[in-house]
Amino acid sequence: MQATAAYGVDGMTCGHCAGVVTSALQGLPGVTDVLVDLTPGGVSTVTVTSTAPVSAEDVDAAVRQAGYRLA
């Protein structure tokens, strides 16, 4: 069983930013894939696929640790 959830992330402006957020989210337990739809200067969509649902609090903490914030 897989779970997929999409989040808006504010503050990413380039591929490096997307890579930092991707790495942070891939470090969460159960995460199998992270897809970033980058919108420079706006709210980017980050889709997280995992083996079980990941809490929004854990996603928020990982994104904040990477230096960004959920929109």
DSSP file (Angstrom, degrees, kcal/mol; ACC not computed):
  #  RESIDUE AA STRUCTURE BP1 BP2  ACC     N-H-->O    O-->H-N    N-H-->O    O-->H-N    TCO  KAPPA ALPHA  PHI   PSI    X-CA   Y-CA   Z-CA
    1    1 A M              0   0    0      0, 0.0     2,-0.3     0, 0.0     0, 0.0   0.000 360.0 360.0 360.0 132.0    0.0    0.0    0.0
    2    2 A Q        -     0   0    0     50,-0.0     2,-0.4     2,-0.0    49,-0.2  -0.890 360.0-153.2-118.1 150.9    1.3    3.4   -0.9
    3    3 A A  E     -A   50   0A   0     47,-3.0    47,-2.8    -2,-0.3     2,-0.4  -0.956   8.8-168.2-120.1 141.7    0.2    6.9    0.2
    4    4 A T  E     +A   49   0A   0     -2,-0.4     2,-0.3    45,-0.2    45,-0.2  -0.997   9.1 171.8-131.2 134.8    0.7   10.0   -1.8
    5    5 A A  E     -A   48   0A   0     43,-2.2    43,-3.2    -2,-0.4     2,-0.4  -0.998  18.9-145.3-142.0 144.3    0.2   13.6   -0.6
    6    6 A A  E     -A   47   0A   0     -2,-0.3     2,-0.3    41,-0.2    41,-0.2  -0.879  16.3-174.2-111.9 142.9    0.9   17.0   -2.2
    7    7 A Y  E     -A   46   0A   0     39,-2.5    39,-3.1    -2,-0.4     2,-0.5  -0.973  24.1-126.0-133.9 146.0    2.1   20.1   -0.3
    8    8 A G  E     -A   45   0A   0     -2,-0.3    63,-2.9    37,-0.2     2,-0.5  -0.812  26.8-165.7 -89.1 131.9    2.7   23.7   -1.3
    9    9 A V  E     -AB  44  70A   0     35,-3.1    35,-2.7    -2,-0.5     2,-0.3  -0.983   4.0-153.3-123.5 128.7    6.2   24.9   -0.5
   10   10 A D  E     +AB  43  69A   0     59,-3.0    59,-1.3    -2,-0.5    33,-0.2  -0.757  67.3  33.9-100.9 143.0    7.1   28.6   -0.5
   11   11 A G  S    S+     0   0    0     31,-0.7     2,-0.3    -2,-0.3    -1,-0.2   0.285  70.8 130.1 105.3  -9.9   10.5   30.0   -1.1
   12   12 A M        +     0   0    0     -3,-0.3    29,-1.0    30,-0.3    30,-0.4  -0.614  20.3 166.3 -80.0 136.7   12.1   27.7   -3.6
   13   13 A T        +     0   0    0     -2,-0.3     2,-0.3    27,-0.2    -1,-0.1   0.517  55.3  17.0-125.1 -11.4   13.6   29.5   -6.6
   14   14 A C  S  > S-     0   0    0     25,-0.1     4,-2.0     1,-0.1    -1,-0.2  -0.903  83.6 -86.3-154.2 177.6   15.9   27.0   -8.4
   15   15 A G  H  > S+     0   0    0     -2,-0.3     4,-2.3     1,-0.2     5,-0.1   0.833 121.8  57.3 -61.7 -35.3   16.8   23.4   -8.9
   16   16 A H  H  > S+     0   0    0      2,-0.2     4,-2.2     1,-0.2    -1,-0.2   0.928 106.0  50.0 -62.7 -44.0   19.2   23.4   -6.0
   17   17 A C  H  > S+     0   0    0      1,-0.2     4,-2.2     2,-0.2     5,-0.2   0.930 110.5  50.1 -57.9 -46.6   16.4   24.5   -3.7
   18   18 A A  H  X S+     0   0    0     -4,-2.0     4,-2.6     1,-0.2    -1,-0.2   0.883 109.5  51.9 -60.6 -39.3   14.3   21.6   -5.0
   19   19 A G  H  X S+     0   0    0     -4,-2.3     4,-2.5     2,-0.2    -1,-0.2   0.878 107.9  50.9 -65.3 -38.8   17.1   19.2   -4.4
   20   20 A V  H  X S+     0   0    0     -4,-2.2     4,-2.1     2,-0.2    -2,-0.2   0.926 113.4  44.6 -65.2 -44.9   17.5   20.3   -0.8
   21   21 A V  H  X S+     0   0    0     -4,-2.2     4,-2.4     2,-0.2     5,-0.2   0.909 112.6  52.5 -66.0 -42.1   13.8   19.9   -0.1
   22   22 A T  H  X S+     0   0    0     -4,-2.6     4,-2.4    -5,-0.2    -2,-0.2   0.932 110.3  47.7 -58.7 -47.3   13.8   16.5   -1.9
   23   23 A S  H  X S+     0   0    0     -4,-2.5     4,-0.9     1,-0.2    -1,-0.2   0.900 111.2  51.0 -61.7 -42.0   16.7   15.2    0.2
   24   24 A A  H  < S+     0   0    0     -4,-2.1     3,-0.5     1,-0.2    -1,-0.2   0.917 113.8  43.9 -63.1 -43.2   15.1   16.4    3.4
   25   25 A L  H >< S+     0   0    0     -4,-2.4     3,-1.7     1,-0.2    -2,-0.2   0.851 106.5  59.5 -72.8 -33.9   11.9   14.6    2.6
   26   26 A Q  H 3< S+     0   0    0     -4,-2.4    -1,-0.2     1,-0.3    -2,-0.2   0.711  96.2  65.6 -66.4 -18.2   13.5   11.5    1.4
   27   27 A G  T 3< S+     0   0    0     -4,-0.9    -1,-0.3    -3,-0.5    -2,-0.2   0.577  79.7 101.1 -78.6  -9.6   15.1   11.2    4.8
   28   28 A L  S X  S-     0   0    0     -3,-1.7     3,-1.6    -4,-0.2     2,-0.0  -0.533  89.0 -95.3 -76.5 142.8   11.7   10.7    6.4
   29   29 A P  T 3  S+     0   0    0      0, 0.0    -1,-0.1     0, 0.0     3,-0.1  -0.327 106.2  11.2 -59.1 131.4   10.8    7.1    7.3
   30   30 A G  T 3  S+     0   0    0      1,-0.3    21,-2.3    -4,-0.1     2,-0.3   0.252  85.9 138.6  88.5 -12.2    8.8    5.3    4.6
   31   31 A V  E <   +C   50   0A   0     -3,-1.6    19,-0.3    19,-0.2    -1,-0.3  -0.524  19.9 170.4 -71.8 127.0    9.2    7.9    1.9
   32   32 A T  E     +     0   0A   0     17,-2.7     2,-0.3     1,-0.3    18,-0.2   0.632  62.0  12.7-109.9 -21.3    9.8    6.2   -1.4
   33   33 A D  E     -C   49   0A   0     16,-1.8    16,-2.9    -8,-0.1     2,-0.4  -0.985  51.5-166.2-158.5 145.4    9.6    9.2   -3.9
   34   34 A V  E     -C   48   0A   0     -2,-0.3     2,-0.5    14,-0.2    14,-0.2  -0.995   8.8-171.1-134.4 127.5    9.5   13.0   -3.9
   35   35 A L  E     -C   47   0A   0     12,-2.5    12,-3.1    -2,-0.4     2,-0.5  -0.982   6.0-160.4-121.7 125.6    8.5   15.0   -7.0
   36   36 A V  E     -C   46   0A   0     -2,-0.5     2,-0.9    10,-0.2    10,-0.2  -0.923  10.0-164.2-109.7 125.3    8.9   18.7   -7.0
   37   37 A D  E     -C   45   0A   0      8,-3.3     8,-1.8    -2,-0.5     2,-0.2  -0.859  29.0-146.8-102.7  92.9    7.0   20.9   -9.5
   38   38 A L        +     0   0    0     -2,-0.9     5,-0.1     6,-0.2     6,-0.1  -0.415  24.9 179.8 -73.1 129.6    9.1   24.1   -9.1
   39   39 A T    >   -     0   0    0     -2,-0.2     3,-2.5     3,-0.2   -27,-0.1  -0.835  27.2-139.7-124.6  89.4    7.4   27.5   -9.5
   40   40 A P  T 3  S+     0   0    0      0, 0.0   -27,-0.2     0, 0.0     3,-0.1  -0.237  85.0   7.1 -55.5 130.0   10.3   30.0   -9.0
   41   41 A G  T 3  S+     0   0    0    -29,-1.0     2,-0.2     1,-0.3   -28,-0.1   0.495 127.4  63.0  78.8   2.8    9.1   32.9   -6.9
   42   42 A G  S <  S-     0   0    0     -3,-2.5   -31,-0.7   -30,-0.4     2,-0.7  -0.496 102.2 -54.0-134.2-156.6    5.8   31.3   -6.1
   43   43 A V  E     -A   10   0A   0     -2,-0.2     2,-0.2   -33,-0.2   -33,-0.2  -0.831  51.1-155.1 -95.0 118.0    4.4   28.2   -4.4
   44   44 A S  E     -A    9   0A   0    -35,-2.7   -35,-3.1    -2,-0.7     2,-0.5  -0.625  13.5-126.3 -89.2 150.2    5.9   25.0   -5.6
   45   45 A T  E     -AC   8  37A   0     -8,-1.8    -8,-3.3    -2,-0.2     2,-0.5  -0.865  22.1-168.9-100.3 127.6    4.1   21.7   -5.4
   46   46 A V  E     -AC   7  36A   0    -39,-3.1   -39,-2.5    -2,-0.5     2,-0.5  -0.971   4.5-160.5-117.8 121.2    5.9   18.9   -3.7
   47   47 A T  E     -AC   6  35A   0    -12,-3.1   -12,-2.5    -2,-0.5     2,-0.5  -0.896   5.3-163.2-106.2 125.4    4.4   15.4   -4.0
   48   48 A V  E     -AC   5  34A   0    -43,-3.2   -43,-2.2    -2,-0.5     2,-0.4  -0.926   3.3-167.8-112.2 125.7    5.5   12.8   -1.4
   49   49 A T  E     +AC   4  33A   0    -16,-2.9   -17,-2.7    -2,-0.5   -16,-1.8  -0.936  18.4 165.1-111.6 135.9    4.9    9.1   -2.0
   50   50 A S  E     -AC   3  31A   0    -47,-2.8   -47,-3.0    -2,-0.4   -19,-0.2  -0.931  50.9-111.3-146.7 166.3    5.4    6.7    0.9
   51   51 A T  S    S+     0   0    0    -21,-2.3   -20,-0.1    -2,-0.3   -21,-0.1   0.702 107.5   8.4 -73.9 -19.6    4.8    3.2    2.1
   52   52 A A  S    S-     0   0    0    -22,-0.2   -49,-0.2   -49,-0.1    -1,-0.1  -0.957 106.0 -70.1-151.1 158.5    2.3    4.6    4.8
   53   53 A P        -     0   0    0      0, 0.0     2,-0.4     0, 0.0    -2,-0.1  -0.254  45.1-144.0 -55.6 137.0    0.9    8.1    5.3
   54   54 A V        -     0   0    0     -6,-0.1    -6,-0.1   -24,-0.0   -24,-0.0  -0.875  25.2-110.0-101.6 135.1    3.5   10.6    6.6
   55   55 A S     >  -     0   0    0     -2,-0.4     4,-2.0     1,-0.1     3,-0.2  -0.320  14.7-128.4 -67.3 146.9    2.2   13.2    9.1
   56   56 A A  H  > S+     0   0    0      1,-0.2     4,-2.8     2,-0.2     5,-0.2   0.823 110.6  59.3 -61.6 -31.5    2.0   16.7    7.9
   57   57 A E  H  > S+     0   0    0      2,-0.2     4,-2.4     1,-0.2    -1,-0.2   0.896 105.4  47.4 -65.2 -40.2    3.9   17.7   11.0
   58   58 A D  H  > S+     0   0    0     -3,-0.2     4,-2.2     2,-0.2    -2,-0.2   0.904 113.3  48.3 -67.9 -40.4    6.9   15.5    9.9
   59   59 A V  H  X S+     0   0    0     -4,-2.0     4,-2.6     2,-0.2     5,-0.2   0.937 112.1  49.6 -63.1 -46.5    6.7   17.0    6.4
   60   60 A D  H  X S+     0   0    0     -4,-2.8     4,-2.6     1,-0.2    -2,-0.2   0.913 110.7  49.7 -59.0 -44.6    6.6   20.5    7.8
   61   61 A A  H  X S+     0   0    0     -4,-2.4     4,-2.3     2,-0.2    -1,-0.2   0.903 112.0  47.6 -63.0 -41.7    9.6   19.9   10.1
   62   62 A A  H  X S+     0   0    0     -4,-2.2     4,-1.5     2,-0.2    -2,-0.2   0.910 113.1  48.0 -66.1 -42.2   11.7   18.4    7.3
   63   63 A V  H  <>S+     0   0    0     -4,-2.6     5,-2.3     2,-0.2     4,-0.4   0.914 113.1  48.1 -65.4 -42.4   10.8   21.3    4.9
   64   64 A R  H ><5S+     0   0    0     -4,-2.6     3,-1.3     1,-0.2    -2,-0.2   0.894 108.1  54.6 -64.4 -40.0   11.6   23.9    7.7
   65   65 A Q  H 3<5S+     0   0    0     -4,-2.3    -1,-0.2     1,-0.3    -2,-0.2   0.843 105.0  54.8 -62.0 -32.3   14.9   22.1    8.4
   66   66 A A  T 3<5S-     0   0    0     -4,-1.5    -1,-0.3    -5,-0.1    -2,-0.2   0.587 127.1-102.7 -77.3  -9.7   15.8   22.5    4.8
   67   67 A G  T < 5S+     0   0    0     -3,-1.3    -3,-0.2    -4,-0.4     2,-0.2   0.627  88.6  92.9 101.0  15.7   15.2   26.3    5.1
   68   68 A Y      < -     0   0    0     -5,-2.3    -1,-0.4    -6,-0.1     2,-0.3  -0.650  59.7-132.6-127.8-176.3   11.7   26.6    3.5
   69   69 A R  E     -B   10   0A   0    -59,-1.3   -59,-3.0    -2,-0.2     2,-0.2  -0.993  21.6-106.1-144.0 151.0    8.1   26.6    4.6
   70   70 A L  E      B    9   0A   0     -2,-0.3   -61,-0.3   -61,-0.2   -27,-0.0  -0.509 360.0 360.0 -70.8 142.8    4.8   25.0    3.7
   71   71 A A              0   0    0    -63,-2.9   -62,-0.2   -27,-0.2    -1,-0.1   0.444 360.0 360.0 -85.1 360.0    2.5   27.4    2.1
